[in-house]
Amino acid sequence: MKRPTKKTATDRSFVVALSRGLEVLRAFGPNDGLLGNQEIAARTKLPKPTISRLTYTLTKLGYLTQVPRFEKYQLAPAAMSLGYAALANLGVRHLSQPFRDELMQQTGGAVAVGARDRTSMIYVGQARSSLTVGVQLDVGSRIPIATTAMGRAYLCALHGEERTSLLRELREYYGSRWPRIKDGIERSEEMVAKYGFAISVGEWQDDVHAAAVALTLNDGTGPYAFNCGAPAFRFTEDRLINDIGPRLVAMVRKIEAVLGGTAAPQTRRTEKSDNKKPKTGGRVARVIEGIK
């Protein structure tokens, strides 16, 4: 975890105490379970006495639950409700689900949509089947921006200061490994310019291959990125370039058309939905904004 930068630390509108409390909540990963004050302090780089006060306060507010037997804490339902609320109001996740399901069935790959979380991409939607058992990722999983197809597609969609700032953050994060990481990013930029998608062939995990395409919304949110991945023996580099990548580009273009109001939303194929004609127009806009 990173402390507030000098710029934010001197910003009168920036509440440092709130920032530190949120850092404590962020310290809990999907597979962590219980964490003690010392572990949280190590992850957040905050003093242990500060952590003790923060965990006490968060427990009183209902965001953490203390387990006295182990002198540790776990996330409480109040904290989880924040994540569920965010997902429930993420319109692109819901609207893209039928498209992701369809591509998953066509290719046998796991199809996900993700958004940036610092130097990572976090999965906000995932479609997978028994054929993708080698790709053990689900909603809430984090993958690195610099070495994954999803992260690189996202990076290639950024412009100006936002892109420069992220590249600077990645350079600081990877240190001496940056030259090799940068080469991979530059190759992805060339591929996105040529084909419209990025790929990662064992650059993040040796046995996982994937292609990815970014989606930029006109409302100023995002960008988001969609990927389609599978065990390396299923998705060869040749198949990524000639089959999976083009299919993924076509899927994202369809989603863009729906978001732009020039195409109808796609629905899951059920007996009930097959008898209904999908509606266009204002409903789509409300879904994207997360308005029920």
C-alpha positions as a Markdown table, in Angstrom:
| # | Residue | x | y | z |
|---|---|---|---|---|
| 1 | Met | 0.0 | 0.0 | 0.0 |
| 2 | Lys | 1.1 | 3.6 | -0.7 |
| 3 | Arg | 0.8 | 6.5 | 1.6 |
| 4 | Pro | -0.8 | 9.7 | 0.3 |
| 5 | Thr | 1.7 | 11.6 | -2.0 |
| 6 | Lys | 3.0 | 15.0 | -1.0 |
| 7 | Lys | 0.5 | 16.6 | -3.4 |
| 8 | Thr | -2.5 | 15.0 | -1.7 |
| 9 | Ala | -1.0 | 15.3 | 1.8 |
| 10 | Thr | -0.9 | 19.1 | 1.4 |
| 11 | Asp | -4.4 | 19.3 | -0.2 |
| 12 | Arg | -6.7 | 21.0 | 2.2 |
| 13 | Ser | -9.7 | 19.0 | 0.8 |
| 14 | Phe | -7.9 | 15.7 | 1.4 |
| 15 | Val | -8.8 | 14.0 | 4.6 |
| 16 | Val | -5.8 | 11.9 | 5.7 |
| 17 | Ala | -7.6 | 10.1 | 8.5 |
| 18 | Leu | -10.2 | 8.9 | 6.1 |
| 19 | Ser | -7.6 | 7.8 | 3.6 |
| 20 | Arg | -5.8 | 5.8 | 6.3 |
| 21 | Gly | -9.0 | 4.1 | 7.3 |
| 22 | Leu | -9.7 | 3.0 | 3.8 |
| 23 | Glu | -6.1 | 1.8 | 3.5 |
| 24 | Val | -6.8 | -0.6 | 6.4 |
| 25 | Leu | -9.9 | -2.0 | 4.6 |
| 26 | Arg | -7.9 | -2.4 | 1.4 |
| 27 | Ala | -5.3 | -4.4 | 3.2 |
| 28 | Phe | -7.7 | -7.4 | 3.3 |
| 29 | Gly | -7.4 | -9.5 | 0.2 |
| 30 | Pro | -9.9 | -12.1 | -1.1 |
| 31 | Asn | -8.0 | -15.0 | 0.5 |
| 32 | Asp | -6.7 | -13.4 | 3.7 |
| 33 | Gly | -9.3 | -14.2 | 6.2 |
| 34 | Leu | -7.9 | -12.8 | 9.5 |
| 35 | Leu | -5.3 | -10.1 | 9.8 |
| 36 | Gly | -3.7 | -8.7 | 12.9 |
| 37 | Asn | -2.6 | -5.1 | 13.5 |
| 38 | Gln | 1.0 | -6.0 | 12.8 |
| 39 | Glu | 0.2 | -7.5 | 9.4 |
| 40 | Ile | -2.0 | -4.6 | 8.5 |
| 41 | Ala | 0.7 | -2.2 | 9.5 |
| 42 | Ala | 3.2 | -4.0 | 7.3 |
| 43 | Arg | 0.8 | -3.9 | 4.3 |
| 44 | Thr | -0.2 | -0.2 | 4.7 |
| 45 | Lys | 3.2 | 1.1 | 5.8 |
| 46 | Leu | 1.4 | 2.9 | 8.7 |
| 47 | Pro | 2.6 | 2.9 | 12.3 |
| 48 | Lys | 1.2 | 0.2 | 14.5 |
| 49 | Pro | -0.3 | 2.6 | 17.1 |
| 50 | Thr | -2.1 | 4.3 | 14.2 |
| 51 | Ile | -3.4 | 0.9 | 13.0 |
| 52 | Ser | -4.6 | 0.0 | 16.5 |
| 53 | Arg | -6.7 | 3.2 | 16.6 |
| 54 | Leu | -8.0 | 2.7 | 13.1 |
| 55 | Thr | -9.0 | -1.0 | 13.6 |
| 56 | Tyr | -10.7 | -0.1 | 16.9 |
| 57 | Thr | -12.7 | 2.7 | 15.1 |
| 58 | Leu | -13.6 | 0.5 | 12.1 |
| 59 | Thr | -14.8 | -2.3 | 14.5 |
| 60 | Lys | -17.0 | 0.2 | 16.4 |
| 61 | Leu | -18.5 | 1.3 | 13.0 |
| 62 | Gly | -19.1 | -2.2 | 12.0 |
| 63 | Tyr | -16.7 | -2.5 | 9.1 |
| 64 | Leu | -14.4 | -4.9 | 10.9 |
| 65 | Thr | -15.1 | -7.8 | 13.2 |
| 66 | Gln | -12.6 | -8.6 | 16.0 |
| 67 | Val | -11.8 | -12.2 | 16.7 |
| 68 | Pro | -10.4 | -12.0 | 20.3 |
| 69 | Arg | -9.1 | -15.6 | 20.3 |
| 70 | Phe | -6.5 | -14.8 | 17.6 |
| 71 | Glu | -6.3 | -11.0 | 18.3 |
| 72 | Lys | -7.1 | -10.4 | 14.7 |
| 73 | Tyr | -9.7 | -8.9 | 12.5 |
| 74 | Gln | -11.8 | -9.8 | 9.5 |
| 75 | Leu | -14.0 | -7.7 | 7.2 |
| 76 | Ala | -17.6 | -7.3 | 8.5 |
| 77 | Pro | -20.8 | -7.3 | 6.5 |
| 78 | Ala | -20.9 | -3.5 | 6.4 |
| 79 | Ala | -17.6 | -3.5 | 4.5 |
| 80 | Met | -18.8 | -6.1 | 2.1 |
| 81 | Ser | -22.0 | -4.2 | 1.4 |
| 82 | Leu | -19.9 | -1.4 | -0.1 |
| 83 | Gly | -18.5 | -3.7 | -2.7 |
| 84 | Tyr | -21.8 | -5.2 | -3.5 |
| 85 | Ala | -23.4 | -1.8 | -3.9 |
| 86 | Ala | -20.6 | -0.8 | -6.3 |
| 87 | Leu | -21.1 | -3.9 | -8.4 |
| 88 | Ala | -24.9 | -3.5 | -8.4 |
| 89 | Asn | -24.5 | 0.1 | -9.8 |
| 90 | Leu | -21.9 | -0.8 | -12.4 |
| 91 | Gly | -24.1 | -0.7 | -15.5 |
| 92 | Val | -21.5 | -2.0 | -18.0 |
| 93 | Arg | -21.1 | -5.2 | -16.0 |
| 94 | His | -24.7 | -6.1 | -16.3 |
| 95 | Leu | -25.2 | -5.0 | -19.8 |
| 96 | Ser | -22.2 | -6.9 | -21.1 |
| 97 | Gln | -23.0 | -10.1 | -19.3 |
| 98 | Pro | -25.0 | -11.7 | -22.2 |
| 99 | Phe | -22.2 | -10.8 | -24.6 |
| 100 | Arg | -19.6 | -12.3 | -22.3 |
| 101 | Asp | -21.6 | -15.5 | -21.9 |
| 102 | Glu | -22.0 | -15.9 | -25.6 |
| 103 | Leu | -18.3 | -15.4 | -26.3 |
| 104 | Met | -17.4 | -17.9 | -23.5 |
| 105 | Gln | -19.6 | -20.5 | -25.1 |
| 106 | Gln | -18.2 | -19.8 | -28.6 |
| 107 | Thr | -14.5 | -20.0 | -27.6 |
| 108 | Gly | -14.4 | -22.1 | -24.4 |
| 109 | Gly | -12.4 | -19.2 | -22.8 |
| 110 | Ala | -13.1 | -17.3 | -19.6 |
| 111 | Val | -14.4 | -13.8 | -20.5 |
| 112 | Ala | -14.1 | -11.0 | -18.0 |
| 113 | Val | -14.5 | -7.2 | -17.7 |
| 114 | Gly | -12.2 | -5.3 | -15.5 |
| 115 | Ala | -11.4 | -1.8 | -14.2 |
| 116 | Arg | -8.3 | -0.2 | -12.8 |
| 117 | Asp | -7.3 | -0.4 | -9.2 |
| 118 | Arg | -3.9 | 1.4 | -8.8 |
| 119 | Thr | -1.3 | -0.8 | -10.6 |
| 120 | Ser | -3.8 | -3.6 | -11.1 |
| 121 | Met | -7.0 | -4.5 | -12.9 |
| 122 | Ile | -9.8 | -5.8 | -10.8 |
| 123 | Tyr | -12.4 | -8.2 | -12.2 |
| 124 | Val | -15.9 | -6.8 | -12.0 |
| 125 | Gly | -17.6 | -9.4 | -14.1 |
| 126 | Gln | -16.6 | -12.9 | -15.2 |
| 127 | Ala | -18.1 | -15.7 | -17.4 |
| 128 | Arg | -16.4 | -19.0 | -17.4 |
| 129 | Ser | -17.2 | -22.7 | -17.8 |
| 130 | Ser | -15.7 | -26.1 | -16.9 |
| 131 | Leu | -13.4 | -25.7 | -19.9 |
| 132 | Thr | -11.6 | -22.8 | -18.2 |
| 133 | Val | -10.7 | -24.6 | -15.0 |
| 134 | Gly | -7.1 | -23.5 | -15.4 |
| 135 | Val | -8.1 | -19.8 | -15.1 |
| 136 | Gln | -8.9 | -19.5 | -11.4 |
| 137 | Leu | -10.1 | -15.9 | -11.4 |
| 138 | Asp | -13.4 | -14.5 | -10.2 |
| 139 | Val | -15.1 | -11.1 | -9.4 |
| 140 | Gly | -12.8 | -9.2 | -7.1 |
| 141 | Ser | -9.6 | -10.9 | -8.4 |
| 142 | Arg | -6.7 | -8.5 | -9.2 |
| 143 | Ile | -4.2 | -8.9 | -12.1 |
| 144 | Pro | -1.3 | -6.7 | -12.9 |
| 145 | Ile | -1.7 | -4.0 | -15.5 |
| 146 | Ala | 1.8 | -4.2 | -17.0 |
| 147 | Thr | 2.0 | -7.9 | -17.9 |
| 148 | Thr | -1.6 | -9.0 | -18.7 |
| 149 | Ala | -3.6 | -8.5 | -21.9 |
| 150 | Met | -6.4 | -6.8 | -20.0 |
| 151 | Gly | -4.0 | -4.3 | -18.3 |
| 152 | Arg | -2.2 | -3.5 | -21.5 |
| 153 | Ala | -5.4 | -3.0 | -23.4 |
| 154 | Tyr | -6.5 | -0.6 | -20.7 |
| 155 | Leu | -3.2 | 1.2 | -20.7 |
| 156 | Cys | -3.3 | 1.7 | -24.5 |
| 157 | Ala | -6.7 | 3.4 | -24.1 |
| 158 | Leu | -5.3 | 6.1 | -21.9 |
| 159 | His | -4.1 | 9.5 | -23.1 |
| 160 | Gly | -2.2 | 12.5 | -21.9 |
| 161 | Glu | -1.4 | 13.0 | -18.2 |
| 162 | Glu | -3.5 | 10.0 | -17.1 |
| 163 | Arg | -1.3 | 7.7 | -19.2 |
| 164 | Thr | 1.9 | 9.4 | -18.2 |
| 165 | Ser | 1.1 | 9.2 | -14.6 |
| 166 | Leu | 0.3 | 5.5 | -14.7 |
| 167 | Leu | 3.5 | 4.7 | -16.6 |
| 168 | Arg | 5.5 | 6.6 | -14.0 |
| 169 | Glu | 3.7 | 4.7 | -11.2 |
| 170 | Leu | 4.5 | 1.4 | -13.0 |
| 171 | Arg | 8.1 | 2.4 | -13.5 |
| 172 | Glu | 8.5 | 3.1 | -9.8 |
| 173 | Tyr | 6.7 | -0.1 | -8.9 |
| 174 | Tyr | 8.8 | -2.5 | -11.0 |
| 175 | Gly | 12.2 | -0.8 | -10.5 |
| 176 | Ser | 15.0 | -2.7 | -12.2 |
| 177 | Arg | 12.5 | -4.9 | -14.0 |
| 178 | Trp | 11.0 | -1.9 | -15.8 |
| 179 | Pro | 13.0 | -2.1 | -19.1 |
| 180 | Arg | 11.7 | -5.6 | -19.7 |
| 181 | Ile | 8.2 | -4.7 | -18.7 |
| 182 | Lys | 8.3 | -1.6 | -20.9 |
| 183 | Asp | 9.2 | -3.7 | -23.9 |
| 184 | Gly | 6.1 | -5.8 | -23.4 |
| 185 | Ile | 3.9 | -2.8 | -23.2 |
| 186 | Glu | 5.4 | -1.3 | -26.3 |
| 187 | Arg | 4.8 | -4.5 | -28.2 |
| 188 | Ser | 1.2 | -4.4 | -27.0 |
| 189 | Glu | 0.8 | -0.8 | -28.3 |
| 190 | Glu | 1.9 | -2.0 | -31.7 |
| 191 | Met | -0.5 | -4.9 | -31.7 |
| 192 | Val | -3.4 | -2.7 | -30.6 |
| 193 | Ala | -2.6 | -0.2 | -33.4 |
| 194 | Lys | -2.5 | -3.1 | -35.9 |
| 195 | Tyr | -5.2 | -5.4 | -34.8 |
| 196 | Gly | -7.3 | -3.5 | -32.2 |
| 197 | Phe | -6.5 | -5.9 | -29.3 |
| 198 | Ala | -3.6 | -6.8 | -27.0 |
| 199 | Ile | -2.4 | -10.3 | -26.0 |
| 200 | Ser | -0.4 | -11.8 | -23.2 |
| 201 | Val | 1.3 | -15.1 | -24.0 |
| 202 | Gly | 2.6 | -16.5 | -20.7 |
| 203 | Glu | 4.0 | -13.1 | -19.7 |
| 204 | Trp | 1.9 | -13.0 | -16.5 |
| 205 | Gln | 1.5 | -16.7 | -15.8 |
| 206 | Asp | 3.3 | -19.3 | -17.9 |
| 207 | Asp | 0.2 | -21.4 | -18.4 |
| 208 | Val | -2.3 | -18.7 | -19.2 |
| 209 | His | -2.8 | -17.0 | -22.6 |
| 210 | Ala | -5.3 | -14.2 | -23.2 |
| 211 | Ala | -6.4 | -11.4 | -25.6 |
| 212 | Ala | -8.0 | -8.1 | -24.5 |
| 213 | Val | -9.8 | -5.1 | -25.8 |
| 214 | Ala | -10.5 | -1.7 | -24.1 |
| 215 | Leu | -13.9 | 0.0 | -23.9 |
| 216 | Thr | -14.1 | 3.8 | -23.4 |
| 217 | Leu | -17.5 | 5.3 | -22.5 |
| 218 | Asn | -18.7 | 8.7 | -23.5 |
| 219 | Asp | -19.8 | 9.6 | -19.9 |
| 220 | Gly | -16.2 | 10.0 | -18.7 |
| 221 | Thr | -16.1 | 6.7 | -16.7 |
| 222 | Gly | -13.6 | 4.0 | -17.4 |
| 223 | Pro | -11.9 | 2.9 | -19.6 |
| 224 | Tyr | -12.8 | -0.7 | -18.9 |
| 225 | Ala | -11.2 | -3.7 | -20.5 |
| 226 | Phe | -12.5 | -7.1 | -21.6 |
| 227 | Asn | -10.4 | -10.2 | -21.9 |
| 228 | Cys | -10.8 | -13.7 | -23.1 |
| 229 | Gly | -8.3 | -16.2 | -21.7 |
| 230 | Ala | -7.7 | -19.9 | -21.3 |
| 231 | Pro | -4.9 | -22.4 | -20.5 |
| 232 | Ala | -2.0 | -22.0 | -22.9 |
| 233 | Phe | -2.6 | -25.4 | -24.6 |
| 234 | Arg | -6.1 | -24.2 | -25.6 |
| 235 | Phe | -5.3 | -20.7 | -26.7 |
| 236 | Thr | -2.1 | -20.7 | -28.8 |
| 237 | Glu | -0.6 | -17.4 | -29.9 |
| 238 | Asp | -1.8 | -18.1 | -33.4 |
| 239 | Arg | -5.4 | -18.7 | -32.2 |
| 240 | Leu | -5.3 | -15.5 | -30.1 |
| 241 | Ile | -4.3 | -13.4 | -33.1 |
| 242 | Asn | -6.5 | -15.0 | -35.7 |
| 243 | Asp | -9.6 | -16.1 | -33.8 |
| 244 | Ile | -10.0 | -15.0 | -30.2 |
| 245 | Gly | -8.8 | -11.4 | -30.6 |
| 246 | Pro | -11.1 | -10.6 | -33.6 |
| 247 | Arg | -14.0 | -12.2 | -31.8 |
| 248 | Leu | -13.3 | -10.0 | -28.8 |
| 249 | Val | -13.1 | -6.9 | -30.8 |
| 250 | Ala | -16.4 | -7.7 | -32.5 |
| 251 | Met | -18.0 | -8.3 | -29.0 |
| 252 | Val | -16.8 | -4.9 | -27.6 |
| 253 | Arg | -18.0 | -3.1 | -30.8 |
| 254 | Lys | -21.5 | -4.6 | -30.2 |
| 255 | Ile | -21.4 | -3.4 | -26.6 |
| 256 | Glu | -20.3 | 0.1 | -27.7 |
| 257 | Ala | -23.3 | 0.1 | -30.2 |
| 258 | Val | -25.7 | -0.7 | -27.3 |
| 259 | Leu | -24.2 | 2.0 | -25.1 |
| 260 | Gly | -24.5 | 4.4 | -28.0 |
| 261 | Gly | -28.2 | 3.6 | -28.5 |
| 262 | Thr | -27.7 | 2.3 | -32.0 |
| 263 | Ala | -28.3 | -1.4 | -31.1 |
| 264 | Ala | -30.7 | -3.2 | -28.8 |
| 265 | Pro | -29.4 | -4.8 | -25.5 |
| 266 | Gln | -28.7 | -8.5 | -25.8 |
| 267 | Thr | -30.6 | -10.7 | -23.4 |
| 268 | Arg | -29.9 | -14.2 | -22.1 |
| 269 | Arg | -31.6 | -16.8 | -24.1 |
| 270 | Thr | -34.4 | -18.1 | -21.9 |
| 271 | Glu | -37.9 | -19.3 | -22.8 |
| 272 | Lys | -39.3 | -16.1 | -21.3 |
| 273 | Ser | -36.8 | -13.6 | -22.9 |
| 274 | Asp | -37.1 | -15.2 | -26.3 |
| 275 | Asn | -40.7 | -14.1 | -26.5 |
| 276 | Lys | -39.9 | -10.5 | -25.7 |
| 277 | Lys | -38.5 | -7.8 | -28.0 |
| 278 | Pro | -35.7 | -5.9 | -26.4 |
| 279 | Lys | -36.1 | -2.2 | -25.9 |
| 280 | Thr | -33.7 | 0.5 | -26.9 |
| 281 | Gly | -33.4 | 4.2 | -26.0 |
| 282 | Gly | -33.7 | 5.6 | -22.5 |
| 283 | Arg | -33.6 | 2.3 | -20.7 |
| 284 | Val | -30.1 | 1.6 | -21.9 |
| 285 | Ala | -28.9 | 5.0 | -20.7 |
| 286 | Arg | -30.5 | 4.3 | -17.3 |
| 287 | Val | -28.9 | 0.9 | -17.0 |
| 288 | Ile | -25.4 | 2.3 | -17.8 |
| 289 | Glu | -25.9 | 5.0 | -15.1 |
| 290 | Gly | -26.9 | 2.3 | -12.7 |
| 291 | Ile | -30.4 | 3.6 | -12.2 |
| 292 | Lys | -32.9 | 0.9 | -11.7 |
